[in-house]
Amino acid sequence: MPLMTSRERGKIRAVLVDDSATIRSVLRRKLEADGTIEVVGTASDGLEALDLIAQVRPDVVTLDIEMPRLDGLSTLQRLMASQPTPVVMVSSLTREGADATIRALELGAVDFIEKPALATAVGAVADDLISKVRHAALARVQAPLAAATPRPPIARSSATDRWRRRIVVIGASTGGPQAVRRVLTSLPAGMHVPVVVVQHMPAGFTRSLADRLNDLGPLKVREAEAGMTLTPGEVLLAPGGYHLTFDRHGVAALNQEPAEMGVRPAINVTMASIAQIPLANPVAVILTGMGSDGTRGAGLIKAAGGTVLSEAEATCVVYGMPRAVFEAGHVDEVYPLDQMADGIVRQVRESVARSA
């Protein structure tokens, strides 16, 4: 009787790419001990990895950033152009590593783990990697958005534009950095509405994400700090490791109270505080992500008289959070990612004729 393939057994087929033989060995042992993952190959650099991936066609790839011959970012870019595959990056917790990680997420990586400074400590992150490999195996990946045919940009704001008094709050998780970038860079310059973004991400990486979004888009983007206020035309990004809340006057506060649904920052926490701001008339936007964070918050937004938009299944990397909000009955409008910015603008832009 022929042996069953790993796919027939229901196991996730993974390729590990790292220039350290010690790390490859430890991760392979840890992943395969889980029983749901089979490592079908390892590679020590990007060129070797691309050849191997083309041969074995894995379900998920773990990819180091710093490697000889061909680094992780260049490898990822080539892979996503030729054979889009779910990738989990292995990133060092330095400013340079964080910047590279944000770039990797823009190029199509599904997620990342933080790489310990010592190779002998890599086993400590194995449980996190196992979880992320499992989630990545469920992801729908495509060529990076930057390579897609661009839609006509939303018309730039003019002196005659009128904006409703609203607050936009966006929540995202797996696949979120790429989705958030698409939305924020498609919004018009001069949009006179405050925007808040909660992206599931650990401490040390959200500053790089905020800086990158600030450089790419027309709106000013900052990592939120205690005491900052909701300001029309500016975006505040929740810092990794902290819940972000606002008081009734729109002043930001940060806390490290227990994680909600296993995450901090939690979208629910931020949305709950915004729902309590008088006359906020909030617009909640739920983008791609695993789990159901944002469902409770979206319900509170609706109860406060706000509006809830969710990303369509067809464009989600993981249709988890948008599905949960939709099935809870909180969603007013559904948009594919490339139309979400238009949907937001329709909610907050007020015609001169109507408001005159």
N, C-alpha and C positions, 0 to 999 in steps of 0.2 A: 504494500500500500504506500503510495507516494506521500512524502512529508507535506504538511500544509505550509503555505507561505505565511509570513508574519501578518500580512494584510488579512488572509483568511482566518487567522487566529484572532484577529481583532486588535493586534498590537500596533502601536504607532512606530513607524520606521523613521529613525533619526540618523543624521550624519553630524558628527562633532568636528569642528574646525578650530584648532588652537595650535600655536607654535610650541607649546610646552607639552612634552610627552607625559609629564607627571599629571598635569591637569586633564589631558585626554584620558589617561588611565583611570583617574579617580572618578571623573564624571561618567565614564562608560560603566564602571562598576556600580555606581550609585543609581544610574538610570535603569540599568537592566535589572537590578535588585527589586525595583518597584513592581515589575511583573506586567506593566502595561506598555512598556517601551522596549523596542529592540534597536540597538545601535547597529546599523548595517554598514558602517564605514567611518573612518576618521581620516583627517587630513591635517597637515602641518602648515600649509600656506594656502593662499587664495587660488593660485593656478592649479594646484593639486586638487583643491576642493571642487572647482568648476568641472574638472574632468570626472571626478568621482560622482558628483551629483547628477551629471548627464547620464552616467551609466546606471546608477541604482535608483534614481528618481524617488528620493525619500519624501516622507510626509512633512518633516520639519528639519530645519538645519539650525544648529547653534554655531554662532560665528564670532570669533574674536576680532577685535578691531586692529590691534597692533600685531602685524605679521610680516615676515620677509617676503620678498619677490612681489606679492600683490596683497595690499592691506585689505582690511575688512570692508571699508567703504567702497573701494573699487570693485571688490569681489561681489558685494551686494548689488551694486549698480549693474554689473554685467549679468548677474543671475536674474534679477528682476526683468531685464530687457529680453532675455532669451528663454528663461524657464521660471516664471513666477512661482515661488515656493515660500511657505511660511518660515520666517527666520526670527530667532531669538538672539539678540546681540549679547555678548559678554563684555561689559564695560567697566573700566577703571573709574573709581570715584575721585576724579580730579577735575579741575575746570576744563582742561583739554579733553578729558574723557567724556565729560558731560556734553560739551559742544559737539563732539563726534557722534555721541549717542543720539542727540536731537537730529543731526543730519541723517543718521541711519534710519530713524523713524520717518523722516520725510521721504527717504528713498524707498520705503516700503516695508521695513522691518516691522514685525507685529509687536514685539515687546523686547525687554532687555532684563538682564540681571546684573547686579554689581559684583565685580570680580575682586576677591580679597587680595590684599597686598602680597600675601605669602601663598605660594602654590599649595603648601601643606594645609592651608585653612579652607581650601575650596570645597571640601566636603560639607562645610557649614551652610553653604548656599544651595546644596543639592535639592532639598525639599522645595525651595522656591523655584528652582529650575524645572523640576518634575512637573509642578503645577503649571508653569508657563508653557512648557512643551505640550502638555495636554490641551491647554486652551488654544495654543497656536495651531494645533492640528485641526481645530474646528474653524479656523479663520478662512475667509475668502480673500485671496490676495490677487492683485492685478499689477500691471506695469505701473510705475509711479505716476501720480496725478500730473506732475509737471510735464509728462510726456504725452498726456491726453490732448485732444483737440480742444483748445480753449473756447469757452463760450464768450459771446460779446460781453464786455464789462458793463456793470451797472452804471448808469449815467452819473457823472460826478455831481456832487451837491452844488447848488448855486445859492445866491443871496435870497432867492425867492422861495427856497425850500422851507417848509414848516414841518416840525417834528412833534409828534405827540409826546406827552410827558409819560415816558415808559422806562423801565429798566429791563435790559436783556440779560439773561443768565443762561450760560451754555454749560452742559455737562457732558463729559466724554471719558472713555476708558480705553480698552484695547483698540488700537487703530486710531485713537483720538488725535494725537499730534498732527498727523497728516490731514485729518478731517477738519480740525480746528483751523489749521493754516488755510485750507481752501475757503472756509467760511469767512474768516477775518480779512483775508486779502481780497475778497470779492465785495466787501462792504464799501460804500462810498466814502471818500474823504469828506470831512466836515459833518458826518452824521452826528447830530446833536443829541445823542442818547448814551447814557453810561452802559457799559458792557462788563459782565463778570464771567470768568471762565474757571471751571473746576475740572481739572484733568487728573485722573488717578496717576500719581507719579511720586516716587520717594523724594526725600530731602536731598538737595544737592544738584538736582537736574532742572527744576522749574525756573531757576534764574536764567539758565541757558535758553530754555524754551521761550521765555518772555522776551529776551534780547533778540532772539531769532525772529519771532513774530513782529517785534517792533521794527526790525530792519526791513522786513519783507512787505508789510502792509501799509495802508494809508492812515491807520489809527495808531495813536500812541498806546503801547502795551507795557505794563509794568508788573513785576511780581509784587503782590499785595503786602503791605506792612501795616502794623497796627497804627491807627490814627489817620490813615488815608481816607479820603472821602470819595463817594461815587460822583464822578465828574462827566458831564456830557462830552462825548467824543473820545473818551479814554477807556481803555480795557484794563481791568485788574485781574491777574491770574493768581489763583490760590497757591500758596507755597507748599511744596512737598512736606509731608509730616505734620501739617497743621490744619485744623478746621478753620475755615474762614466764615465769619459772621458779620452782620451789619446791624447797627442799632436803628432806632426809628428815624434818625436824622441822616442815615446813610454813611455813618462813620465805621470803618473797618476795625475788627478785633480778631486776634488769632488765639487759639487755644490748642492744647494737646490732651483734651479729654479723650476717653476711650474711642477707638475706631468704631465706626458704624458700618455694619455689613462687611467688616474686615478691612475697611479702608479709612485713611485719613490723609488728605482731605476727603470728606464725603460730600457728594452733591446734595444729598438730602438736607444736610445741616445748613449749607449756604442758602438753598432755596427756601427753607423754613424761615430763616431770618429775613430774607427779602420779602416774603409774603406778608410780613408784619409791618412793613414800612407803609405809612399812610399815603394814599394816592399813588402808590408805586406802579399800579397797572402793569405788572410784570409780564414779560414774554419768556417762557422757559423753552429751551431748545435741548433736546436729548439726542446726542449723536452716538455713533458706534460704541459698543462696549459689552464686556462680559458681566453677567449678573443683573441685578435689579435696582442698584443705587440710582436715585432720581425719581423712583415711582412715588414714594411718600412725599417728596418735595414737590413733584408736579401736581399731586393731589391738593396740596396746600396752596399752590399757585392758583389752581382752578377755583378753589374755595374763596380765594381773595379777589376773584373777578378777573384774573389774568388769563393768558392764552398759552397753550402748550403746542409746540411743533416737534415732530420727531422725524428722524432720518428713515428713509425707505429701506426695506430689507435688501433690495437689489444692490445698493451701494455700500452697505455696512460691511466692514471687515468681520465683525461679529454682531449678529442681530440678537443681542441679549437685552440690553437696557431699553432700546426703543420698543422691542416686543413687549417687555414687561409693562411699560407705561401705556402702550396701546391696549393691551389686554385688560388693564385696569380701568379702561374707559376714560382716561384723562386727555387723550390727544384730540386737538382741534383740526390740525392740518398735518399732512405727511408730504415730505419732499425728498427727492433724490439729492445727494450731496451737492451736485452742481447747481441746484436750484434753491438751496436753503437760504443763501444770502438774499435772494430776491424775496423769499417768503418773509424773512425778518424785516426787510425794508418796507414791504407792504403793510406790515403791522405797525411800524413806527413813523412812516412818512404820511403826512397829512396834506391833501391837496389845498392849494391856495384858495380855490373857489369855495371849498366846503368850510374852510376856517376863516374866511374873510368876514 
